[in-house]
Amino acid sequence: MVPIIVVVVVLLLVVFAVLSFNKLIKQRNQVADAWAGIDVQLTRRADLVPNLVEVVKAYRLHEQDTLEHVVEARTRARGAAQQGDAEEKVQNAVGSLLAVAEAYPDLKANTNFQSLQDELATLEEDLSFARRYYNGTVRNYNTSQETFPVVVFATALGFRNAEYFQADLDAKAAPSARM
């Protein structure tokens, strides 16, 4: 009787370990998928910023250099934490670019600039959604790993917590794309 109980307990532990492993793999893949969603939005914005710079260039040349350096910094960022820091710089630069437009009524009236502003506003909303979704999947993944008894298997199998996408407090407010 005792060997049967031991076999059943071992079998239950193995089944639990396999189910836990599969759940963590699924959640880790969801985190990667959510990160890809953020990356798509960041790429869209990185493609949009040079167009904004071109429109503004005739009005204020030194803004182009500032934004190009910021976009370059964003491109070099690798992890979620680094990406958050780089995005803060992009947010600030886009905000200063839009502030330049305030000083130039002709620029504000430019239909190309208005179209780019509308696209930027939509893009910022999409990026905000992607960030929330990513952080939600990270929260679920990290919580699954940290709960007992999964933590025993997760640690043994080499699962690590994912990083949240965070921006500094100053960067949390998106620049207004409307004039």
TORKE-520956 format. One line per 8 residues: for each residue x, y, z of N, C-alpha, C. Coordinates in steps of 0.2 Angstrom, whole numbers, plus 5000, padded with zeros to 4 digits. Each point is the difference from the previous one (the first is absolute). Layout:
! TORKE-520956
X,Y,Z,X,Y,Z,X,Y,Z; ... $
***
This chain:
! TORKE-520956
5004,4994,5000,4996,5006,5000,5004,5006,5000; 5006,5000,5004,5004,5006,5000,5003,5002,4994; 5003,4995,4996,5003,5001,4994,4995,5003,4995; 4993,4998,5000,4995,5003,4996,4999,5007,5001; 5000,5002,5007,4999,5007,5002,5006,5004,4997; 5006,4998,5001,5006,5003,4998,5000,5001,4993; 4998,4995,4996,5000,5001,4992,4994,5005,4999; 4995,5000,5003,4994,5005,4998,5003,5007,5002 $
5003,5001,5006,5002,5006,5002,5006,5003,4995; 5004,4996,4998,5005,5001,4995,4997,5002,4993; 4995,4996,4998,4997,5001,4994,4996,5007,5000; 4997,5002,5006,4997,5006,5000,5005,5006,5000; 5005,4999,5003,5006,5005,5000,5002,5001,4993; 5001,4995,4996,5002,5000,4993,4995,5004,4996; 4994,4998,5001,4994,5003,4996,5000,5007,5001; 5001,5002,5007,4999,5007,5002,5006,5004,4997 $
5006,4997,5000,5006,5003,4997,4999,5001,4993; 4998,4995,4996,4999,5001,4993,4994,5005,4998; 4995,5000,5004,4995,5005,4999,5002,5007,5002; 5004,5001,5005,5003,5006,5002,5005,5003,4995; 5004,4995,4997,5005,5002,4995,4996,5002,4994; 4995,4997,4998,4997,5002,4994,4996,5007,5001; 4998,5001,5006,4996,5006,5001,5005,5006,5000; 5006,4999,5003,5005,5005,5000,5003,5001,4993 $
5001,4995,4996,5002,5001,4993,4995,5004,4996; 4994,4998,5001,4994,5004,4996,5000,5008,5003; 5001,5001,5006,5000,5007,5002,5006,5003,4998; 5006,4997,5000,5006,5003,4997,5000,5002,4993; 4996,4996,4996,4999,5001,4993,4995,5006,4999; 4995,5001,5005,4996,5005,5000,5004,5007,5001; 5004,5000,5005,5004,5006,5001,5004,5001,4994; 5003,4996,4997,5004,5001,4994,4996,5003,4994 $
4994,4997,5000,4995,5003,4995,4998,5007,5001; 4999,5001,5007,4998,5007,5002,5006,5005,4999; 5006,4998,5001,5006,5004,4999,5000,5002,4992; 4998,4995,4996,5000,5001,4993,4995,5005,4998; 4995,5000,5003,4995,5006,4999,5002,5006,5002; 5004,5001,5005,5003,5006,5002,5005,5002,4995; 5004,4995,4998,5005,5002,4995,4997,5002,4993; 4995,4997,4998,4996,5003,4994,4999,5007,5001 $
4997,5002,5005,4998,5007,5001,5006,5005,5001; 5005,4997,5003,5006,5005,5001,5003,5000,4993; 5000,4995,4996,5003,5001,4993,4995,5005,4996; 4994,4999,5000,4995,5005,4997,5002,5007,5002; 5001,5001,5006,5002,5007,5003,5007,5002,4997; 5004,4995,5000,5007,5002,4998,5000,5002,4992; 4995,4997,4997,4999,5002,4993,4997,5006,4999; 4995,5002,5005,4997,5006,4999,5004,5006,5002 $
5004,5000,5005,5004,5005,5002,5004,5004,4995; 5004,4996,4996,5003,5003,4994,4996,5004,4996; 4994,4998,4999,4995,5004,4995,4998,5006,5004; 4999,5000,5006,4999,5006,5004,5006,5005,5000; 5005,4997,5000,5007,5004,5000,5000,5004,4993; 4999,4996,4995,5000,5003,4993,4995,5006,4999; 4994,4999,5003,4995,5005,4999,5003,5006,5005; 5002,4999,5005,5002,5006,5005,5007,5003,4998 $
5004,4996,4996,5007,5002,4999,5001,5007,4997; 4995,5002,4995,5000,5006,4997,4999,5006,5006; 4997,4998,5005,4999,5005,5005,5005,5001,5006; 5003,4994,5001,5005,5000,5006,5005,4994,4999; 5005,5002,4997,5005,4994,4998,5003,4996,5006; 5001,5004,5006,5004,4996,5005,4995,4995,5003; 4994,5000,4999,4996,4994,5003,5001,4994,4997; 5002,5000,4993,5001,4994,4997,5006,4996,5003 $
5005,5003,5002,5006,4997,5003,4998,4997,5007; 4996,5003,5004,4998,4998,5006,4996,4993,4999; 4995,5000,4996,4996,4994,4999,5003,4995,4997; 5005,5001,4996,5004,4994,4997,5004,4997,5005; 5003,5004,5005,5004,4997,5005,4995,4995,5005; 4994,5003,5001,4996,4996,5004,4997,4994,4997; 4999,5000,4994,4998,4994,4996,5005,4995,5000; 5006,5002,4999,5006,4996,5000,5001,4997,5007 $
4999,5003,5005,5000,4997,5007,4995,4995,5001; 4994,5001,4997,4994,4995,5001,5002,4994,4996; 5003,5001,4994,5002,4994,4996,5005,4996,5004; 5005,5003,5004,5005,4996,5004,4997,4996,5006; 4995,5002,5002,4997,4997,5006,4998,4993,4999; 5001,4996,5005,4999,4993,4999,4994,4997,5004; 5001,5000,5007,4995,4998,5004,4994,5004,5001; 4995,4998,5004,4994,5004,5001,5002,5006,5004 $
5004,4999,5005,5002,5006,5005,5004,5005,4995; 5005,4998,4996,5003,5004,4996,4996,5004,4995; 4995,4996,4997,4995,5003,4995,4996,5005,5004; 4998,4999,5006,4996,5005,5003,5004,5007,5001; 5006,4999,5002,5005,5006,5001,5000,5004,4993; 5001,4996,4995,5001,5003,4993,4994,5003,4998; 4994,4997,5001,4994,5003,4998,4998,5006,5004; 5003,5001,5006,4999,5006,5004,5003,5006,4995 $
5006,4998,4998,5004,5005,4996,4996,5002,4993; 4997,4995,4997,4996,5001,4994,4994,5004,5002; 4996,4998,5005,4994,5004,5002,5002,5008,5001; 5006,5001,5004,5002,5007,5001,5001,5003,4993; 5004,4997,4996,5002,5003,4994,4994,5002,4995; 4995,4995,5000,4994,5001,4996,4996,5006,5003; 5000,5000,5007,4996,5006,5003,5004,5006,4998; 5006,5001,5000,5004,5006,4998,4998,5002,4993 $
5000,4994,4996,4999,5002,4993,4993,5003,4999; 4995,4997,5003,4993,5003,5000,5000,5007,5003; 5004,5001,5005,5000,5007,5003,5003,5005,4994; 5005,4997,4996,5002,5005,4995,4994,5002,4995; 4996,4995,4999,4995,5001,4995,4995,5006,5003; 4999,5000,5006,4996,5006,5003,5003,5006,4998; 5006,5001,4999,5003,5007,4999,4999,5002,4992; 4998,4995,4996,5000,5001,4993,4993,4999,4998 $
4996,5005,4999,4993,4999,4997,5000,4996,4993; 5005,5002,4996,5000,4997,4994,5001,4992,5000; 5004,4998,5005,5001,4993,5001,4994,4997,5002; 4997,5003,5005,4993,4997,5003,4995,4999,4995; 5000,5004,4995,4995,5000,4994,5002,4995,4995; 5006,4998,5000,5003,4995,4995,4996,4994,5000; 4997,4998,4995,4995,4994,5000,5004,4993,5001; 5007,5000,4997,5004,4995,5002,5002,4999,5007 $
5001,5006,5003,5002,5000,5007,4994,4998,5004; 4994,5002,4998,4994,4998,5004,4998,4993,4999; 5001,4997,4994,4999,4993,4999,5005,4996,5005; 5007,5002,5000,5005,4997,5004,4998,5000,5008; 4997,5006,5002,4998,5001,5007,4994,4995,5001; 4995,4999,4996,4995,4995,5001,5003,4993,5000; 5004,4999,4996,5003,4993,5000,5004,4999,5007; 5003,5005,5002,5004,4999,5006,4995,4999,5006 $
4995,5004,5000,4995,4999,5006,4997,4993,5000; 4999,4997,4994,4997,4993,4999,5005,4995,5002; 5006,5002,4998,5006,4995,5002,5001,5000,5007; 5000,5006,5004,5001,5000,5007,4995,4996,5004; 4994,5001,4997,4994,4996,5003,5002,4992,5000; 5002,4998,4994,5001,4993,4998,5006,4998,5005; 5005,5004,5000,5006,4999,5004,4998,4999,5008; 4996,5004,5002,4998,5000,5007,4996,4993,5001 $
4996,4998,4996,4996,4994,5000,5005,4994,5000; 5005,5000,4996,5005,4995,4999,5004,5000,5007; 5002,5005,5003,5004,5000,5006,4995,4997,5006; 4994,5002,5000,4996,4997,5005,4999,4993,4999; 4999,4997,4994,4999,4993,4999,5007,4997,5002; 5006,5002,4998,5006,4997,5001,5001,5000,5008; 4999,5005,5003,5001,5000,5008,4995,4995,5003; 4994,4999,4997,4995,4995,5003,5003,4993,4999 $
5002,4999,4994,5003,4993,4999,5006,4999,5004; 5004,5005,5001,5006,4999,5005,4998,4999,5007; 4995,5003,5002,4997,4999,5007,4997,4993,5000; 4997,4998,4996,4997,4993,5000,5005,4995,5000; 5005,5001,4996,5006,4995,4999,5004,5000,5007; 5002,5006,5002,5004,5000,5006,4996,4998,5006; 4993,5001,5001,4996,4998,5005,5000,4992,5000; 4999,4997,4994,5000,4993,4999,5006,4997,5003 $
5006,5003,4999,5006,4997,5002,5001,5001,5007; 4998,5005,5003,5001,5001,5007,4995,4997,5005; 4995,4997,4998,4995,4996,5004,5003,4993,5002; 4998,4998,5006,5002,4994,5002,4995,4995,4998; 5001,4994,4998,5007,4997,4999,5003,5001,4994; 4997,5003,4995,5003,5001,4993,5007,5003,5001; 5002,5005,5005,5006,5003,5001,5006,4995,5000; 4998,4994,5003,5005,4995,5001,5002,4997,4993 $
4995,4999,4996,5002,4997,4993,5002,5006,4995; 4998,5006,5001,5002,5005,4996,5007,5002,5001; 5002,5000,5006,5007,5001,5002,5005,4994,4997; 4998,4994,5001,5003,4994,4998,5001,5000,4993; 4995,5002,4996,5000,5000,4993,5003,5006,4997; 5002,5005,5004,5004,5006,4997,4995,5006,4998; 4994,5000,5002,4996,5006,4998,5002,5006,5004; 5000,5005,4997,5002,5007,5003,4994,5005,4999 $
4999,5004,5005,4995,5006,4999,5002,5004,4994; 4995,5002,4996,5000,5005,4995,5000,5007,5002; 5003,5004,4997,5000,5008,5002,4994,5003,4997; 4998,5004,5005,4994,5005,4998,5003,5005,4995; 4995,5003,4996,5002,5006,4996,4998,5006,5004; 5005,5003,5002,4998,5006,5005,5004,5006,4997; 4996,5006,5000,5003,5006,4998,5001,5005,5007; 5004,5004,5000,5001,5005,5006,4993,5004,5000 $
4999,5003,5006,4994,5003,5001,4999,5006,4995; 5005,5003,4998,5000,5006,4996,4997,4998,4993; 5002,4993,4998,4998,4998,4993,4993,4997,5000; 4997,4999,5006,4994,4996,5000,4994,5004,4996; 5001,5007,5000,4995,5003,4997,5002,5001,4992; 4996,4998,4996,5001,5000,4993,5000,5007,4997; 5004,5002,4996,5000,5007,4997,4993,5001,4996; 4997,5006,5001,4994,5001,4996,5002,5001,4993 $
4997,4996,4996,5001,5001,4993,4995,5005,4996; 4995,5003,5004,4996,5004,4997,5002,5007,5002; 4998,5005,4995,5002,5007,5001,4994,5004,5000 $
***
